[in-house]
Amino acid sequence: MDSTGEYDKYRCSTCKKPIKSQVVRCKTCVKLFYHPGCVNKHKVLDRNHELVACSGPFEKFNAEEENQKTSVPAAGSSRDRVSSVGSIGGSRGMSSSATVDMKIDWLIKTVKAVKDEITCKNEVKKMIKEVVGAEMEGLKQQIEELKRMIHGEGMNAGKATYSEAVKEKKKEMVIIVKPKLQQESEATKRAIKEKVDIKNMAMGITKLKKGSKGTVILGCESGGEIEVLKAEAEVKNKMGEGFKVTESTQMKPKIKIVNIEEEELNLTDEELVDTIKTQNGIEETEGREWKIVKRLTKGRQQERNRRGPIEGSIILEVDEATHEELLSK
């Protein structure tokens, strides 16, 4: 009998050499044999997929004795021998089955844990997506609302500013301080500040501006204050004979009326003004001023050749109240 072949079935799982004497077998693992000096190198994977030393249990036996048991039948019937061998195989089978079951259970638990983790991540992603979506929608609405508010306030502010500017321009009255002898406007302005106590005057001075030819313009909010300012001793008298104080004449607002037919253009100024008043429903009240300063005829050569209607327009000079009323029509 070849002795080498007898020992081949007990081959060390670590050094891969045949074991001829003492054999160490791991009962947990399937058909793994080791030299006594190599058994400490036997490692298995734990739940964290890391290699750790196997905790056994381990079984020791002699390779020669085990070979003799299998080669020389023991006394007794073949049934006993079969049952004896079967019992050994059965125990090994049971051990192998238990190991496989443990590994299967571990795999099932691992897969379940991974599945639960993926499911949890998906749920978290879904929740985050819903929350972020709701926040973004609310943010969009707030931005749109702010845009509308800013746009509306900007337009209203622009209109109010324009209206206030027009009103201020209309309300502001000015007087002109002019030197009788030629000098720079800066010198006139300096003389006013030295001779007139502007800060302590009864009326509000809204403008102190240099003009041309040595003049300085002083502005007030109303015509009444202008009269007071002109008659004020601090301005009229303290400036002395070397200066002349006069009120600036303001130009009245004008408005252009178009699409006037030829028949109406042939009317006199008074008749045409009465027609415009009637058409626009403007009642005659005291203090209203109407004056036609210019007539414009739009007679095209083609229309004249065809003897078509000739239309024209006029420019009216009116008071402020009439000007505003006409613009509102």
C-alpha positions in Angstrom: 0.0 0.0 0.0 1.3 3.4 -0.9 1.9 5.2 2.3 1.9 8.6 0.6 -1.6 8.0 -0.9 -2.9 7.0 2.6 -2.1 10.4 4.0 -3.3 12.4 1.0 -6.8 12.6 2.3 -5.5 14.4 5.4 -3.9 17.5 3.8 -3.3 20.7 5.7 -5.6 23.5 4.5 -2.9 26.0 5.4 0.4 24.6 4.1 -1.2 22.1 1.7 1.1 19.3 2.8 -0.1 15.8 3.8 -0.6 15.2 7.5 1.1 11.9 8.6 0.7 11.9 12.3 -1.4 14.3 14.5 -4.4 15.8 12.7 -6.5 18.8 13.9 -10.0 19.0 12.4 -12.3 22.0 12.6 -15.8 20.8 13.5 -17.4 24.0 12.4 -15.9 24.0 8.9 -16.4 21.3 6.3 -13.4 18.9 5.7 -10.7 21.2 6.9 -7.6 19.6 8.4 -4.5 21.2 9.9 -1.2 20.4 11.4 -1.1 21.3 15.1 1.2 24.2 14.3 -0.9 25.5 11.4 -4.3 25.5 13.2 -3.8 29.0 14.5 -3.7 30.3 10.9 -7.3 29.0 10.3 -9.5 32.1 9.9 -13.1 32.7 8.9 -15.2 35.8 8.0 -17.3 37.4 10.7 -20.5 39.4 10.3 -18.5 42.5 9.2 -16.8 40.5 6.5 -13.4 40.6 8.3 -11.1 37.6 8.7 -10.8 36.5 12.3 -9.3 33.4 14.0 -11.8 30.5 14.1 -13.0 29.7 17.6 -13.6 26.0 16.8 -14.4 23.6 18.3 -11.4 21.5 17.1 -10.9 17.7 17.2 -7.5 15.9 17.3 -6.8 12.4 16.1 -3.9 10.3 14.7 -3.8 9.9 10.9 -2.3 6.4 11.1 -4.9 5.1 13.5 -7.7 6.6 11.5 -6.3 5.0 8.3 -6.1 1.6 10.1 -9.7 1.9 11.2 -10.9 2.4 7.7 -8.6 -0.2 6.1 -9.1 -3.1 8.7 -12.8 -3.8 9.4 -13.7 -4.1 13.0 -15.3 -7.3 14.4 -19.0 -7.4 13.9 -21.6 -7.5 11.2 -21.5 -5.5 8.1 -24.6 -3.7 9.3 -22.7 -2.6 12.4 -19.8 -1.3 10.3 -22.1 0.5 7.9 -24.0 2.0 10.8 -20.7 3.0 12.5 -19.4 4.6 9.3 -22.8 6.1 8.7 -22.9 7.5 12.2 -19.5 9.3 11.6 -20.7 10.6 8.2 -24.0 11.6 9.8 -22.3 13.6 12.5 -20.1 15.3 9.9 -23.2 15.9 7.7 -25.1 17.4 10.6 -22.1 19.7 11.4 -21.9 20.7 7.7 -25.6 21.3 7.5 -25.5 23.5 10.6 -22.7 25.5 9.2 -24.5 26.0 5.9 -27.7 27.0 7.8 -25.7 29.6 9.8 -24.2 31.0 6.7 -27.6 31.1 4.9 -29.1 32.9 8.0 -26.3 35.3 8.0 -26.7 36.0 4.3 -30.5 36.5 4.7 -30.0 38.9 7.6 -27.3 40.8 5.6 -29.6 41.1 2.5 -32.5 42.1 4.7 -30.4 44.8 6.4 -29.2 46.1 3.0 -32.7 46.1 1.7 -34.0 47.9 4.8 -31.2 50.4 4.4 -32.0 51.0 0.8 -35.7 51.4 1.5 -35.0 53.8 4.3 -32.7 55.9 2.0 -35.4 55.9 -0.6 -38.0 57.1 1.9 -35.7 59.8 3.2 -35.0 60.9 -0.4 -38.7 61.0 -1.1 -39.4 63.0 2.1 -36.6 65.5 1.3 -37.9 65.9 -2.2 -41.4 66.6 -1.0 -40.2 69.1 1.6 -37.8 70.9 -0.7 -40.5 71.0 -3.4 -43.0 72.6 -1.0 -40.4 75.1 0.2 -39.4 76.0 -3.4 -43.1 76.5 -4.4 -43.6 78.8 -1.4 -40.4 80.6 -2.2 -41.5 81.1 -5.8 -44.8 82.6 -4.6 -43.0 85.0 -2.2 -40.6 86.1 -5.0 -43.5 86.7 -7.4 -45.4 88.7 -4.7 -42.3 90.7 -4.0 -41.9 91.4 -7.7 -45.5 92.6 -7.9 -45.1 94.8 -4.8 -41.8 96.3 -6.0 -43.2 96.8 -9.5 -46.4 98.4 -8.2 -44.6 100.5 -5.6 -42.1 101.6 -8.3 -44.8 102.7 -10.6 -46.8 104.4 -7.9 -43.6 106.1 -6.5 -42.7 107.3 -10.0 -46.2 108.7 -10.6 -46.3 110.3 -7.2 -42.8 111.8 -7.7 -43.8 113.2 -11.1 -47.1 114.6 -9.7 -45.3 116.1 -6.7 -42.6 117.6 -8.9 -45.3 119.2 -11.2 -47.2 120.5 -8.2 -44.0 121.9 -6.7 -43.1 123.5 -10.0 -46.6 125.0 -10.2 -46.6 126.2 -6.6 -43.1 127.6 -6.5 -42.9 131.4 -7.0 -39.7 133.2 -7.5 -38.2 136.7 -7.3 -35.1 137.9 -9.0 -32.5 140.0 -7.2 -30.5 141.9 -9.9 -27.6 144.2 -9.3 -27.8 147.6 -11.0 -24.0 147.4 -11.6 -22.6 144.5 -13.5 -21.0 141.9 -11.3 -20.8 138.1 -10.9 -23.8 136.1 -9.6 -21.6 134.7 -6.8 -21.0 138.3 -5.5 -24.8 138.9 -5.5 -25.5 135.7 -3.7 -22.8 136.5 -1.1 -24.3 140.0 -0.6 -27.8 138.5 0.0 -26.4 136.1 2.6 -24.5 138.9 4.4 -27.4 141.4 4.4 -30.5 139.2 4.7 -31.1 136.7 7.5 -32.8 134.1 5.3 -33.0 131.4 8.0 -35.1 133.6 10.4 -37.5 135.0 7.8 -41.3 134.4 8.2 -41.7 132.7 4.9 -40.0 129.6 3.6 -37.2 130.1 1.1 -37.2 127.0 -1.2 -34.6 128.2 -3.7 -31.5 130.3 -3.7 -30.0 129.9 -7.2 -27.5 131.9 -9.3 -28.8 133.2 -12.6 -27.3 135.0 -15.5 -25.8 138.5 -15.6 -25.2 138.7 -11.9 -28.8 137.8 -10.8 -29.9 135.5 -8.0 -33.2 133.7 -7.9 -35.1 133.3 -4.6 -38.1 130.9 -4.5 -41.1 130.7 -2.3 -44.0 128.2 -2.1 -46.9 130.7 -2.8 -47.7 134.0 -4.4 -48.6 135.5 -1.1 -45.2 134.7 0.3 -43.6 136.3 -2.8 -45.5 139.6 -2.1 -44.3 139.5 1.5 -40.8 138.7 0.4 -40.8 141.6 -2.1 -42.2 144.0 0.6 -39.9 142.5 3.3 -37.6 145.2 4.7 -34.8 142.7 5.0 -34.7 142.1 1.3 -36.0 145.4 -0.2 -34.3 147.8 2.1 -31.2 145.9 3.3 -30.1 145.1 -0.2 -29.9 148.8 -0.8 -30.2 150.9 -3.9 -27.6 148.9 -5.8 -30.1 146.0 -6.3 -33.5 145.6 -8.0 -36.0 143.1 -6.7 -38.6 141.9 -9.2 -41.1 139.0 -9.5 -40.6 136.5 -12.3 -43.5 136.1 -14.7 -44.5 132.5 -15.0 -45.7 131.2 -18.3 -49.1 129.7 -18.3 -49.6 126.0 -19.3 -50.5 125.2 -22.9 -52.4 122.4 -24.4 -52.9 121.3 -28.0 -56.3 120.3 -29.4 -56.3 118.3 -32.6 -58.7 117.0 -35.2 -60.6 120.3 -35.6 -62.7 120.4 -38.7 -62.5 123.2 -41.3 -65.8 124.6 -40.3 -64.7 125.1 -36.7 -61.4 126.5 -37.8 -63.2 129.3 -39.5 -64.8 130.4 -36.2 -63.5 133.3 -34.2 -61.3 132.6 -31.2 -64.2 133.3 -28.8 -66.6 131.1 -30.7 -64.1 128.3 -31.0 -63.3 128.5 -27.2 -67.0 128.3 -26.4 -67.4 125.2 -28.7 -64.5 123.5 -26.9 -66.0 124.3 -23.5 -69.4 122.8 -24.7 -67.9 119.7 -26.2 -65.8 119.0 -23.0 -68.5 119.9 -20.5 -66.5 122.6 -18.9 -68.6 125.3 -17.1 -67.6 128.9 -17.2 -66.3 129.9 -13.8 -64.6 133.0 -12.5 -60.8 133.0 -12.8 -60.7 130.8 -15.9 -58.4 131.9 -18.7 -58.6 130.8 -22.3 -56.4 132.1 -25.1 -55.7 130.7 -28.5 -52.1 131.4 -29.2 -51.7 129.5 -32.5 -53.8 127.8 -35.2 -52.3 124.9 -37.3 -53.9 123.7 -40.6 -53.2 120.2 -41.8 -54.2 120.5 -45.4 -52.4 117.8 -47.5 -51.9 118.4 -51.2 -53.6 115.2 -52.0 -56.7 116.1 -50.0 -56.8 119.6 -51.6 -56.6 118.0 -55.1 -59.4 115.7 -54.2 -61.2 118.5 -52.4 -61.2 116.4 -49.2 -61.8 117.7 -45.7 -59.1 119.9 -44.2 -58.4 119.3 -40.5 -56.3 121.4 -38.1 -55.3 122.0 -34.5 -54.9 124.8 -32.1 -52.7 125.6 -29.1 -54.5 127.0 -26.1 -53.0 128.9 -23.2 -55.1 128.3 -20.1 -54.9 128.5 -16.4 -53.7 125.6 -14.2 -57.2 124.4 -13.2 -58.5 124.4 -16.8 -55.3 122.7 -18.0 -55.8 119.8 -15.5 -59.5 119.5 -16.3 -58.8 119.3 -20.0 -56.1 116.6 -19.5 -58.5 114.5 -17.4 -61.1 114.4 -20.2 
